[in-house]
Amino acid sequence: MEEDGMRLCLVCTAKSDSAHFGVDSCRACAAFFRRTVTLQKRYICRQGTQNCEVNKDVRYICRRCRYIKCLSIGMHPDNVHSKASKISDCPSTDGDSAGPSSLLTPPSFSDIEIKQEPSAFKQLSPCAVSIGSTEEMPMLNRIQEQYRMTCCVRQSAEHAAVLNTNAMNGVGAFLWQRQEEQNRPRLATWGSLNQCTNSSIDSMSEFAANCFDCFQEMEPQEKWVLIQHYITSMFIFEGSYRTKKLFPGHDDKFMISYITYIDLNDVESFFVDATSVEDKAGAAKLLRDNIKNSLVDWMGTILERAELTETECIALYGLLMFPPYLAKGTPRIAKYTHEIHQTIHRELNVFYKEKMRLEDTSARFAHLTAIQLCVQGIVYKIKEDMEIYRLLNIFDESSYVYTVVQRDYTPQKYREF
């Protein structure tokens, strides 16, 4: 492209000094393309249209549409010759790059882009990423910090639960000698899932109390209704989200607890310690079909289309605690639900306007609404499935899994909140 005899960048129409990757482009766009390919970045469209204006006069160019335009004019990723091995071994100092994350803590990445994990077992340490000013988004910052702390508690508790289950099964108490071994997801069993579910009652209750002051004002029955629904909701949303991060491109795995996963190609191994289950092949098929249809195919597809930022995930962790409808909810829960949803949506609007520079936020809010509705629907499907599991002795009434999904609050049976 030329203008008055001057070569222009085919991406942004700025002055082009030469051809980069076989295409007339400026140094800035060439560097952007190289960085995107080298660091395997994925971007979210600012407007959700995949057709934003890309030129030198736009103050904040949408990076997803900028990359799409790079590809459309002939730049090819295979032409990028980078020292990828050196880059992957060094912490990035680029302000656009994804932050460090852990496989067993919420992935920490930029609020504008998502870095694709090259390996399911990439070893990274936990960290907290600020999502904005405490004054601008106090509730979201509070949820984020408490979620990070809860993840550490859950990781420790579940490691202990897995070790305890192994010992009871005669496998022996396996000690993880290296930190990287502790950060690898473990195959789940019937026994480990029950133990992990039991430990989640305390951790999720503490999370709710530390995030929402109103939780402490409620009666024990009200707290149980919320925690019961929340643990199931997090199993659906967090499990689906983290599966996509830990096992990218694999639809045969599902994170069934915080550190354990189920292999859908070998679900019978999940029932290795389920002595009450007689027809393990039939139970495996039933469980596999339910996970595949509801969580992998349905929830997974919605999450892929949404391409959530970390801030949106944090918002959902709060919104799912107070669902729009609870069959056994109370007027007080409904009142607090309305107030909390208003606050979170108001802070999200600040994030969209000031951090993502979105003019139209409707597409992003639509994604969040779709996710909440999907989670709500699957929660009630799991409740129906649980009765079938009970009849087949897959999860009987004494199991913690059945307790969390179905049982009403009974002071004599359950711990006081």
C-alpha positions as CSV (number, residue, x, y, z in Angstrom):
1,M,0.0,0.0,0.0
2,E,1.3,3.4,-0.9
3,E,0.2,7.0,-0.3
4,D,1.9,9.9,-2.0
5,G,4.8,7.6,-2.8
6,M,5.2,6.4,0.8
7,R,4.8,2.7,1.7
8,L,2.1,2.1,4.4
9,C,1.6,-0.6,6.9
10,L,-1.1,-3.0,5.6
11,V,-2.2,-3.5,9.2
12,C,-2.6,-0.1,10.7
13,T,-1.8,2.3,7.8
14,A,1.2,3.8,9.6
15,K,4.5,4.4,7.7
16,S,6.1,1.1,6.7
17,D,9.9,1.0,6.8
18,S,10.1,-2.4,5.0
19,A,8.5,-5.8,4.6
20,H,8.1,-7.9,7.7
21,F,7.2,-11.6,7.4
22,G,6.7,-10.9,3.7
23,V,4.2,-8.1,4.1
24,D,4.6,-4.3,4.2
25,S,4.2,-3.4,7.8
26,C,5.5,-1.0,10.5
27,R,7.9,-2.1,13.2
28,A,5.1,-1.9,15.8
29,C,2.8,-4.3,14.1
30,A,5.6,-6.6,13.2
31,A,6.7,-6.7,16.8
32,F,3.1,-7.2,17.9
33,F,2.8,-10.2,15.5
34,R,6.1,-11.7,16.6
35,R,5.2,-11.4,20.3
36,T,1.7,-12.9,19.8
37,V,3.1,-15.9,17.9
38,T,6.1,-16.4,20.1
39,L,4.2,-16.2,23.4
40,Q,1.2,-18.1,22.0
41,K,-1.2,-15.4,23.1
42,R,-5.0,-15.4,22.6
43,Y,-6.9,-12.2,22.7
44,I,-10.5,-11.2,23.4
45,C,-12.2,-8.8,21.0
46,R,-13.0,-5.5,22.8
47,Q,-16.4,-5.2,21.3
48,G,-17.2,-8.9,20.8
49,T,-17.7,-8.3,17.1
50,Q,-14.4,-9.6,15.7
51,N,-14.5,-6.6,13.4
52,C,-13.0,-3.6,15.2
53,E,-11.4,-0.8,13.3
54,V,-7.6,-1.2,13.1
55,N,-5.6,1.8,12.1
56,K,-3.0,4.2,13.5
57,D,-5.6,6.8,14.5
58,V,-7.4,4.5,16.9
59,R,-6.1,5.1,20.4
60,Y,-6.7,1.6,21.8
61,I,-6.5,-0.9,19.0
62,C,-8.3,-4.2,19.7
63,R,-5.5,-6.7,19.8
64,R,-7.6,-9.6,18.7
65,C,-8.8,-7.8,15.6
66,R,-5.2,-6.5,15.0
67,Y,-3.9,-10.1,15.0
68,I,-6.7,-11.3,12.7
69,K,-5.8,-8.5,10.3
70,C,-2.2,-9.5,10.4
71,L,-3.2,-13.0,9.3
72,S,-5.6,-11.8,6.7
73,I,-3.0,-9.7,4.9
74,G,-0.6,-12.6,4.6
75,M,1.5,-12.7,7.8
76,H,2.0,-16.4,8.7
77,P,3.0,-17.7,12.2
78,D,5.4,-20.2,10.6
79,N,7.5,-17.3,9.4
80,V,8.2,-16.2,12.9
81,H,11.7,-17.4,13.9
82,S,11.9,-16.8,17.6
83,K,14.1,-18.0,20.4
84,A,11.1,-19.7,21.9
85,S,13.0,-21.9,24.3
86,K,14.8,-19.0,25.8
87,I,11.6,-17.0,26.2
88,S,9.7,-19.9,27.8
89,D,12.5,-20.2,30.4
90,C,12.5,-16.5,31.4
91,P,9.8,-14.5,33.0
92,S,8.2,-12.1,30.6
93,T,8.6,-8.4,31.2
94,D,6.1,-7.4,28.5
95,G,3.2,-5.5,30.0
96,D,0.9,-7.3,27.6
97,S,1.9,-10.8,28.6
98,A,0.0,-13.2,30.7
99,G,1.0,-13.4,34.3
100,P,2.2,-16.6,36.0
101,S,-0.3,-19.1,37.1
102,S,-0.5,-22.4,38.8
103,L,-2.3,-25.6,37.7
104,L,-3.8,-26.0,41.1
105,T,-4.7,-22.3,41.7
106,P,-6.8,-20.1,39.5
107,P,-4.8,-19.3,36.3
108,S,-3.5,-15.7,36.5
109,F,-3.5,-14.0,33.2
110,S,-4.0,-10.5,31.8
111,D,-7.5,-9.2,31.8
112,I,-7.4,-8.4,28.1
113,E,-5.9,-11.6,26.9
114,I,-5.6,-15.3,27.7
115,K,-2.3,-17.2,27.2
116,Q,-2.8,-20.7,26.0
117,E,-1.1,-23.3,28.2
118,P,1.4,-25.4,26.1
119,S,1.3,-28.2,28.6
120,A,-1.2,-29.6,31.0
121,F,1.5,-30.0,33.6
122,K,3.3,-26.7,33.2
123,Q,4.9,-25.8,36.6
124,L,4.1,-22.3,37.8
125,S,3.7,-20.9,41.2
126,P,0.6,-19.3,42.7
127,C,0.2,-15.6,42.6
128,A,-2.4,-12.9,42.9
129,V,-3.0,-10.4,40.1
130,S,-4.6,-7.1,40.9
131,I,-7.8,-6.6,38.9
132,G,-8.0,-2.9,39.6
133,S,-8.1,-0.3,42.2
134,T,-9.7,-1.3,45.6
135,E,-11.7,1.9,45.5
136,E,-13.1,1.1,42.0
137,M,-13.8,-2.6,42.5
138,P,-13.7,-3.4,46.3
139,M,-16.0,-6.4,46.1
140,L,-14.2,-8.0,43.2
141,N,-10.8,-7.5,44.8
142,R,-12.1,-9.0,48.0
143,I,-13.5,-12.1,46.2
144,Q,-10.3,-12.5,44.3
145,E,-8.1,-12.4,47.4
146,Q,-10.3,-14.7,49.3
147,Y,-10.5,-17.1,46.4
148,R,-6.8,-17.3,46.1
149,M,-6.5,-18.1,49.8
150,T,-9.3,-20.6,49.6
151,C,-7.5,-22.4,46.7
152,C,-4.4,-22.8,48.9
153,V,-6.5,-24.3,51.7
154,R,-8.3,-26.6,49.3
155,Q,-5.1,-27.8,47.7
156,S,-3.6,-28.7,51.1
157,A,-6.9,-30.4,52.3
158,E,-7.3,-32.4,49.1
159,H,-3.7,-33.6,49.1
160,A,-4.4,-34.9,52.6
161,A,-7.6,-36.4,51.5
162,V,-6.0,-38.2,48.6
163,L,-3.2,-39.6,50.8
164,N,-5.8,-40.7,53.4
165,T,-7.8,-42.5,50.7
166,N,-4.7,-44.2,49.3
167,A,-3.8,-45.4,52.8
168,M,-7.3,-46.8,53.4
169,N,-7.1,-48.6,50.0
170,G,-3.8,-50.2,50.9
171,V,-2.0,-48.2,48.3
172,G,0.3,-46.6,50.9
173,A,0.8,-43.0,51.8
174,F,2.6,-41.5,48.9
175,L,4.7,-38.4,49.7
176,W,5.3,-35.9,47.1
177,Q,9.0,-35.0,47.4
178,R,9.1,-32.2,44.8
179,Q,7.0,-29.2,44.5
180,E,6.3,-29.9,40.8
181,E,4.8,-33.3,41.8
182,Q,2.4,-31.6,44.2
183,N,1.2,-29.4,41.4
184,R,0.1,-32.2,39.1
185,P,-3.6,-33.2,39.0
186,R,-4.3,-36.6,40.4
187,L,-6.7,-39.3,39.1
188,A,-9.8,-39.2,41.3
189,T,-11.5,-42.2,42.9
190,W,-14.9,-42.6,44.5
191,G,-13.2,-42.4,48.0
192,S,-11.1,-39.4,47.2
193,L,-14.1,-37.5,45.8
194,N,-16.1,-38.1,49.0
195,Q,-13.1,-36.9,51.1
196,C,-12.5,-33.8,49.0
197,T,-16.3,-33.0,49.0
198,N,-16.3,-33.2,52.8
199,S,-13.3,-30.8,53.1
200,S,-14.9,-28.3,50.7
201,I,-17.8,-27.7,53.1
202,D,-15.5,-25.9,55.5
203,S,-13.4,-24.1,52.9
204,M,-16.4,-22.8,51.0
205,S,-18.1,-21.7,54.1
206,E,-15.1,-19.7,55.2
207,F,-14.8,-18.2,51.7
208,A,-18.4,-17.1,51.9
209,A,-18.0,-15.6,55.3
210,N,-14.8,-13.7,54.4
211,C,-16.3,-12.4,51.1
212,F,-19.8,-11.4,52.1
213,D,-20.6,-9.8,55.5
214,C,-24.2,-10.7,55.1
215,F,-23.4,-14.4,55.2
216,Q,-22.6,-14.2,58.9
217,E,-26.1,-12.7,59.6
218,M,-27.9,-15.7,58.3
219,E,-29.4,-18.7,60.1
220,P,-27.5,-22.0,59.8
221,Q,-30.2,-23.4,57.5
222,E,-29.8,-20.4,55.2
223,K,-26.1,-20.8,55.1
224,W,-26.4,-24.5,54.3
225,V,-28.7,-23.8,51.4
226,L,-26.2,-21.4,49.9
227,I,-23.1,-23.5,50.5
228,Q,-24.9,-26.7,49.3
229,H,-25.8,-25.0,46.0
230,Y,-22.4,-23.2,45.7
231,I,-20.3,-26.3,46.0
232,T,-22.3,-28.0,43.2
233,S,-22.2,-24.8,41.1
234,M,-18.4,-24.6,41.5
235,F,-18.0,-28.2,40.6
236,I,-19.7,-27.3,37.3
237,F,-18.2,-24.0,36.5
238,E,-14.8,-24.1,38.1
239,G,-14.4,-27.8,37.1
240,S,-15.2,-27.0,33.5
241,Y,-13.1,-23.9,33.4
242,R,-10.0,-25.5,34.9
243,T,-10.3,-28.5,32.7
244,K,-10.0,-26.3,29.7
245,K,-6.9,-24.7,31.2
246,L,-5.2,-27.9,32.5
247,F,-6.1,-30.2,29.6
248,P,-6.4,-27.9,26.5
249,G,-7.8,-29.7,23.5
250,H,-8.7,-32.8,25.5
251,D,-12.4,-33.6,25.9
252,D,-11.7,-36.9,27.7
253,K,-10.7,-35.4,31.1
254,F,-12.6,-33.5,33.7
255,M,-11.4,-31.8,36.9
256,I,-13.8,-33.4,39.4
257,S,-12.3,-31.7,42.4
258,Y,-9.7,-29.0,42.9
259,I,-6.7,-31.3,42.4
260,T,-8.2,-34.5,41.0
261,Y,-9.6,-35.4,37.6
262,I,-11.6,-38.2,36.1
263,D,-10.5,-39.9,32.8
264,L,-13.6,-40.4,30.7
265,N,-11.9,-43.2,28.8
266,D,-11.5,-45.2,32.0
267,V,-14.3,-44.2,34.4
268,E,-14.3,-47.7,35.9
269,S,-11.0,-46.9,37.6
270,F,-12.8,-44.2,39.4
271,F,-14.9,-46.9,41.2
272,V,-11.9,-48.9,42.2
273,D,-12.6,-48.3,45.9
274,A,-16.4,-48.1,45.7
275,T,-17.2,-51.4,47.5
276,S,-21.0,-50.7,47.5
277,V,-21.2,-50.5,43.7
278,E,-21.9,-53.9,42.2
279,D,-22.3,-53.0,38.5
280,K,-19.2,-50.8,38.1
281,A,-19.3,-51.0,34.3
282,G,-22.9,-49.7,34.3
283,A,-22.1,-47.0,36.9
284,A,-19.1,-45.9,34.9
285,K,-21.2,-45.5,31.7
286,L,-23.9,-43.6,33.5
287,L,-21.4,-41.2,35.2
288,R,-19.4,-40.8,32.0
289,D,-22.4,-39.9,29.9
290,N,-23.7,-37.4,32.4
291,I,-20.3,-35.6,32.7
292,K,-19.7,-35.7,28.9
293,N,-23.2,-34.4,27.9
294,S,-23.7,-31.7,30.6
295,L,-20.2,-30.5,31.5
296,V,-17.8,-31.3,28.7
297,D,-20.1,-30.7,25.7
298,W,-22.5,-28.1,27.0
299,M,-20.7,-26.1,29.7
300,G,-17.4,-26.5,27.9
301,T,-18.7,-25.1,24.6
302,I,-20.2,-22.0,26.3
303,L,-16.9,-21.3,28.1
304,E,-15.0,-21.6,24.9
305,R,-17.2,-19.0,23.2
306,A,-17.0,-16.7,26.2
307,E,-13.2,-16.5,26.5
308,L,-13.5,-15.2,30.0
309,T,-11.0,-12.8,31.6
310,E,-9.8,-13.4,35.1
311,T,-12.0,-10.5,36.4
312,E,-15.0,-12.1,34.8
313,C,-14.2,-15.4,36.5
314,I,-13.8,-13.7,39.8
315,A,-17.2,-12.0,39.3
316,L,-18.8,-15.4,38.5
317,Y,-17.3,-16.9,41.7
318,G,-19.3,-14.2,43.6
319,L,-22.4,-14.4,41.5
320,L,-22.7,-18.1,41.8
321,M,-22.7,-17.9,45.6
322,F,-26.0,-16.1,45.4
323,P,-28.0,-17.6,42.5
324,P,-31.1,-15.8,41.1
325,Y,-33.3,-18.6,42.3
326,L,-33.0,-21.2,45.1
327,A,-35.8,-23.7,45.7
328,K,-35.3,-23.5,49.4
329,G,-34.2,-19.9,49.6
330,T,-35.7,-17.2,51.9
331,P,-36.7,-13.6,51.5
332,R,-33.5,-12.6,53.2
333,I,-31.4,-14.6,50.8
334,A,-33.3,-13.0,47.9
335,K,-32.7,-9.5,49.3
336,Y,-28.9,-10.1,49.6
337,T,-28.8,-11.7,46.2
338,H,-30.2,-8.6,44.6
339,E,-27.8,-6.3,46.4
340,I,-24.7,-8.4,45.7
341,H,-25.6,-8.9,42.0
342,Q,-26.1,-5.1,41.6
343,T,-22.7,-4.4,43.2
344,I,-20.8,-7.0,41.2
345,H,-22.4,-5.9,37.9
346,R,-21.6,-2.2,38.7
347,E,-18.0,-3.0,39.4
348,L,-17.9,-5.1,36.2
349,N,-19.2,-2.2,34.3
350,V,-16.3,-0.1,35.6
351,F,-13.9,-2.8,34.5
352,Y,-15.4,-3.0,31.0
353,K,-15.4,0.7,30.5
354,E,-12.1,1.7,32.1
355,K,-9.9,-1.4,31.8
356,M,-11.1,-3.0,28.6
357,R,-12.2,0.3,27.0
358,L,-15.5,-1.3,25.7
359,E,-18.1,1.0,24.4
360,D,-20.7,-1.7,24.2
361,T,-20.7,-4.1,27.2
362,S,-23.8,-6.1,26.3
363,A,-21.9,-9.0,24.7
364,R,-19.8,-9.5,27.7
365,F,-22.7,-9.4,30.1
366,A,-24.6,-11.8,27.8
367,H,-21.8,-14.4,28.1
368,L,-21.9,-14.2,31.9
369,T,-25.7,-14.5,32.0
370,A,-25.5,-17.6,29.7
371,I,-23.0,-19.2,32.0
372,Q,-25.1,-18.6,35.1
373,L,-28.2,-20.0,33.4
374,C,-26.3,-23.0,32.2
375,V,-24.8,-23.7,35.7
376,Q,-28.3,-23.3,37.2
377,G,-29.8,-25.8,34.8
378,I,-27.0,-28.4,35.4
379,V,-27.3,-28.0,39.2
380,Y,-30.9,-29.2,39.1
381,K,-30.0,-32.0,36.6
382,I,-27.3,-33.2,39.0
383,K,-30.0,-33.2,41.8
384,E,-32.1,-35.5,39.6
385,D,-29.2,-37.7,38.7
386,M,-28.2,-38.0,42.3
387,E,-31.4,-39.9,43.1
388,I,-30.6,-42.4,40.4
389,Y,-27.1,-42.7,41.8
390,R,-28.6,-43.4,45.2
391,L,-30.9,-46.1,43.9
392,L,-27.9,-47.8,42.3
393,N,-25.8,-47.4,45.4
394,I,-23.3,-45.2,43.5
395,F,-23.6,-42.4,46.0
396,D,-25.8,-43.5,49.0
397,E,-27.3,-41.2,51.6
398,S,-24.3,-41.5,53.9
399,S,-21.8,-40.3,51.3
400,Y,-20.6,-36.7,51.4
401,V,-21.3,-36.2,47.7
402,Y,-25.0,-37.1,48.2
403,T,-25.1,-34.9,51.4
404,V,-23.8,-31.8,49.6
405,V,-26.1,-32.2,46.6
406,Q,-29.3,-33.4,48.3
407,R,-29.5,-33.4,52.1
408,D,-31.4,-30.8,54.1
409,Y,-29.7,-29.1,57.0
410,T,-30.0,-31.0,60.2
411,P,-28.2,-29.6,63.3
412,Q,-27.7,-33.0,64.8
413,K,-26.1,-34.4,61.7
414,Y,-24.0,-31.6,60.3
415,R,-21.5,-29.2,61.8
416,E,-22.7,-25.8,63.0
417,F,-21.8,-23.0,60.6
